[in-house]
Amino acid sequence: MADETGLILAALERLDGKIELTNAKVDRLSEQVHERFGQIDARFEQIDARFEQVDRRLGQLDRHIELLDGRVEQLRVRYELLDGRVERLESSLAKTRADIMERIDRVQETLDRTRDDVVVNFGATDRVERLARTAVEDVRELSDTIRAMQRRIMRLETDVGALKEGNA
């Protein structure tokens, strides 16, 4: 009987150790999930800031385009007045258009990178959610196992108590 009690106590100690390990794992997973969500929130704030920058840049481009439209009209008037300078004005206009296209290309590249960042962050968020669900399921399964072991231990203690009373 003393051997059985020792075995039960040893089993309880091992079970307690496993529970502590499981609790530590759950705590680490919870911290990782919170940390990851913090990182994701920070990335979304960065993305929002980038979108605001893109909006400001687009506004600036609109103003530049409006200014350029006014310049083109001035160039037309000058063309009528200054027939000899037409080639020089056309090359200047072509350069200005190339600059605008370069700027638009840069803005488009920035927008594409921002879009890629958003896609990556959504993928990371989905992965974190899957990991969190898996962790919750693991904890649930472990809790069920622990409860079953506790019931079995209680039955064994009852049986040991009955045996002691029968021998006494």
C-alpha positions as a LaTeX table, in Angstrom:
\begin{tabular}{lrrr}
\hline
Residue & $x$ (\AA) & $y$ (\AA) & $z$ (\AA) \\
\hline
Met1 & 0.00 & 0.00 & 0.00 \\
Ala2 & 2.80 & 2.35 & 0.80 \\
Asp3 & 4.24 & 1.51 & $-2.62$ \\
Glu4 & 0.93 & 2.36 & $-4.27$ \\
Thr5 & 0.71 & 5.64 & $-2.38$ \\
Gly6 & 4.29 & 6.43 & $-3.38$ \\
Leu7 & 3.45 & 5.65 & $-6.99$ \\
Ile8 & 0.38 & 7.84 & $-6.83$ \\
Leu9 & 2.37 & 10.68 & $-5.27$ \\
Ala10 & 5.10 & 10.31 & $-7.89$ \\
Ala11 & 2.47 & 10.33 & $-10.63$ \\
Leu12 & 0.93 & 13.45 & $-9.10$ \\
Glu13 & 4.34 & 15.15 & $-8.98$ \\
Arg14 & 5.01 & 14.28 & $-12.63$ \\
Leu15 & 1.56 & 15.50 & $-13.56$ \\
Asp16 & 2.14 & 18.73 & $-11.63$ \\
Gly17 & 5.44 & 19.20 & $-13.48$ \\
Lys18 & 3.73 & 18.64 & $-16.83$ \\
Ile19 & 1.00 & 21.10 & $-15.91$ \\
Glu20 & 3.62 & 23.71 & $-15.01$ \\
Leu21 & 5.42 & 23.11 & $-18.31$ \\
Thr22 & 2.14 & 23.38 & $-20.18$ \\
Asn23 & 1.27 & 26.61 & $-18.35$ \\
Ala24 & 4.69 & 28.02 & $-19.22$ \\
Lys25 & 4.22 & 27.07 & $-22.88$ \\
Val26 & 0.77 & 28.65 & $-22.93$ \\
Asp27 & 2.18 & 31.82 & $-21.35$ \\
Arg28 & 4.98 & 31.98 & $-23.94$ \\
Leu29 & 2.54 & 31.43 & $-26.78$ \\
Ser30 & 0.26 & 34.12 & $-25.37$ \\
Glu31 & 3.18 & 36.55 & $-25.12$ \\
Gln32 & 4.24 & 35.72 & $-28.68$ \\
Val33 & 0.73 & 36.26 & $-29.96$ \\
His34 & 0.45 & 39.62 & $-28.14$ \\
Glu35 & 3.87 & 40.63 & $-29.40$ \\
Arg36 & 2.97 & 39.63 & $-32.95$ \\
Phe37 & $-0.28$ & 41.58 & $-32.80$ \\
Gly38 & 1.69 & 44.58 & $-31.55$ \\
Gln39 & 4.03 & 44.24 & $-34.52$ \\
Ile40 & 1.10 & 43.93 & $-36.88$ \\
Asp41 & $-0.50$ & 47.04 & $-35.39$ \\
Ala42 & 2.76 & 48.91 & $-35.84$ \\
Arg43 & 2.96 & 47.76 & $-39.46$ \\
Phe44 & $-0.59$ & 48.96 & $-40.09$ \\
Glu45 & 0.33 & 52.33 & $-38.61$ \\
Gln46 & 3.31 & 52.45 & $-40.95$ \\
Ile47 & 1.09 & 51.54 & $-43.88$ \\
Asp48 & $-1.38$ & 54.26 & $-42.90$ \\
Ala49 & 1.47 & 56.77 & $-42.75$ \\
Arg50 & 2.64 & 55.64 & $-46.17$ \\
Phe51 & $-0.82$ & 56.04 & $-47.62$ \\
Glu52 & $-0.97$ & 59.55 & $-46.21$ \\
Gln53 & 2.39 & 60.29 & $-47.83$ \\
Val54 & 1.14 & 58.92 & $-51.14$ \\
Asp55 & $-2.00$ & 61.06 & $-50.84$ \\
Arg56 & 0.11 & 64.16 & $-50.17$ \\
Arg57 & 2.36 & 63.33 & $-53.08$ \\
Leu58 & $-0.60$ & 62.81 & $-55.37$ \\
Gly59 & $-1.96$ & 66.20 & $-54.28$ \\
Gln60 & 1.39 & 67.75 & $-55.04$ \\
Leu61 & 1.44 & 66.03 & $-58.42$ \\
Asp62 & $-2.04$ & 67.37 & $-59.16$ \\
Arg63 & $-0.84$ & 70.88 & $-58.34$ \\
His64 & 2.25 & 70.37 & $-60.47$ \\
Ile65 & 0.13 & 69.10 & $-63.34$ \\
Glu66 & $-2.16$ & 72.10 & $-63.02$ \\
Leu67 & 0.87 & 74.39 & $-63.03$ \\
Leu68 & 2.23 & 72.57 & $-66.05$ \\
Asp69 & $-1.09$ & 72.87 & $-67.84$ \\
Gly70 & $-0.88$ & 76.65 & $-67.33$ \\
Arg71 & 2.66 & 76.64 & $-68.63$ \\
Val72 & 1.65 & 74.74 & $-71.76$ \\
Glu73 & $-0.92$ & 77.43 & $-72.52$ \\
Gln74 & 1.71 & 80.10 & $-72.06$ \\
Leu75 & 3.97 & 78.19 & $-74.40$ \\
Arg76 & 1.26 & 78.17 & $-77.05$ \\
Val77 & 0.95 & 81.93 & $-76.84$ \\
Arg78 & 4.70 & 82.31 & $-77.08$ \\
Tyr79 & 4.75 & 79.93 & $-80.03$ \\
Glu80 & 2.54 & 82.29 & $-81.95$ \\
Leu81 & 4.74 & 85.25 & $-80.98$ \\
Leu82 & 8.16 & 83.63 & $-81.13$ \\
Asp83 & 8.26 & 81.35 & $-84.13$ \\
Gly84 & 12.06 & 81.02 & $-84.01$ \\
Arg85 & 12.14 & 79.45 & $-80.52$ \\
Val86 & 9.67 & 76.64 & $-81.14$ \\
Glu87 & 12.20 & 73.80 & $-81.11$ \\
Arg88 & 13.69 & 74.90 & $-77.81$ \\
Leu89 & 10.28 & 75.17 & $-76.18$ \\
Glu90 & 9.25 & 71.73 & $-77.44$ \\
Ser91 & 12.36 & 70.10 & $-76.01$ \\
Ser92 & 11.71 & 71.85 & $-72.68$ \\
Leu93 & 8.14 & 70.57 & $-72.68$ \\
Ala94 & 9.30 & 67.02 & $-73.49$ \\
Lys95 & 11.75 & 67.13 & $-70.58$ \\
Thr96 & 9.01 & 68.32 & $-68.24$ \\
Arg97 & 6.74 & 65.49 & $-69.36$ \\
Ala98 & 9.52 & 62.98 & $-68.80$ \\
Asp99 & 10.02 & 64.34 & $-65.26$ \\
Ile100 & 6.32 & 63.98 & $-64.56$ \\
Met101 & 6.32 & 60.42 & $-65.87$ \\
Glu102 & 9.32 & 59.59 & $-63.70$ \\
Arg103 & 7.54 & 61.00 & $-60.68$ \\
Ile104 & 4.39 & 59.08 & $-61.51$ \\
Asp105 & 6.50 & 55.91 & $-61.90$ \\
Arg106 & 8.07 & 56.48 & $-58.49$ \\
Val107 & 4.68 & 57.03 & $-56.90$ \\
Gln108 & 3.38 & 53.88 & $-58.59$ \\
Glu109 & 6.35 & 51.89 & $-57.29$ \\
Thr110 & 5.74 & 53.22 & $-53.79$ \\
Leu111 & 2.09 & 52.30 & $-54.04$ \\
Asp112 & 2.99 & 48.80 & $-55.28$ \\
Arg113 & 5.42 & 48.31 & $-52.37$ \\
Thr114 & 2.79 & 49.50 & $-49.93$ \\
Arg115 & 0.25 & 47.11 & $-51.43$ \\
Asp116 & 2.79 & 44.27 & $-51.12$ \\
Asp117 & 3.36 & 45.18 & $-47.46$ \\
Val118 & $-0.38$ & 45.02 & $-46.82$ \\
Val119 & $-0.62$ & 41.59 & $-48.46$ \\
Val120 & 2.34 & 40.31 & $-46.42$ \\
Asn121 & 0.83 & 41.65 & $-43.19$ \\
Phe122 & $-2.50$ & 40.00 & $-43.90$ \\
Gly123 & $-0.69$ & 36.71 & $-44.50$ \\
Ala124 & 1.21 & 37.10 & $-41.24$ \\
Thr125 & $-2.02$ & 37.90 & $-39.40$ \\
Asp126 & $-3.68$ & 34.78 & $-40.78$ \\
Arg127 & $-0.71$ & 32.66 & $-39.67$ \\
Val128 & $-0.80$ & 34.12 & $-36.15$ \\
Glu129 & $-4.52$ & 33.44 & $-35.92$ \\
Arg130 & $-3.99$ & 29.82 & $-36.99$ \\
Leu131 & $-1.22$ & 29.43 & $-34.40$ \\
Ala132 & $-3.44$ & 30.91 & $-31.69$ \\
Arg133 & $-6.28$ & 28.56 & $-32.58$ \\
Thr134 & $-3.90$ & 25.59 & $-32.52$ \\
Ala135 & $-2.56$ & 26.64 & $-29.11$ \\
Val136 & $-6.09$ & 26.97 & $-27.72$ \\
Glu137 & $-6.98$ & 23.51 & $-29.03$ \\
Asp138 & $-3.80$ & 22.02 & $-27.53$ \\
Val139 & $-4.59$ & 23.56 & $-24.15$ \\
Arg140 & $-8.15$ & 22.26 & $-24.34$ \\
Glu141 & $-6.95$ & 18.72 & $-25.11$ \\
Leu142 & $-4.38$ & 18.85 & $-22.32$ \\
Ser143 & $-7.04$ & 20.09 & $-19.87$ \\
Asp144 & $-9.27$ & 17.16 & $-20.80$ \\
Thr145 & $-6.38$ & 14.74 & $-20.21$ \\
Ile146 & $-5.55$ & 16.33 & $-16.85$ \\
Arg147 & $-9.19$ & 16.17 & $-15.72$ \\
Ala148 & $-9.37$ & 12.47 & $-16.65$ \\
Met149 & $-6.17$ & 11.79 & $-14.72$ \\
Gln150 & $-7.49$ & 13.68 & $-11.69$ \\
Arg151 & $-10.68$ & 11.61 & $-11.68$ \\
Arg152 & $-8.64$ & 8.43 & $-11.94$ \\
Ile153 & $-6.38$ & 9.53 & $-9.06$ \\
Met154 & $-9.43$ & 10.33 & $-6.93$ \\
Arg155 & $-10.83$ & 6.85 & $-7.65$ \\
Leu156 & $-7.51$ & 5.29 & $-6.74$ \\
Glu157 & $-7.39$ & 7.27 & $-3.48$ \\
Thr158 & $-10.90$ & 6.07 & $-2.69$ \\
Asp159 & $-9.89$ & 2.49 & $-3.43$ \\
Val160 & $-6.76$ & 2.84 & $-1.25$ \\
Gly161 & $-8.87$ & 4.31 & 1.56 \\
Ala162 & $-11.34$ & 1.43 & 1.28 \\
Leu163 & $-8.50$ & $-1.08$ & 1.38 \\
Lys164 & $-7.07$ & 0.56 & 4.49 \\
Glu165 & $-10.41$ & 0.45 & 6.24 \\
Gly166 & $-10.90$ & $-3.19$ & 5.21 \\
Asn167 & $-7.51$ & $-4.14$ & 6.69 \\
Ala168 & $-8.00$ & $-2.16$ & 9.88 \\
\hline
\end{tabular}
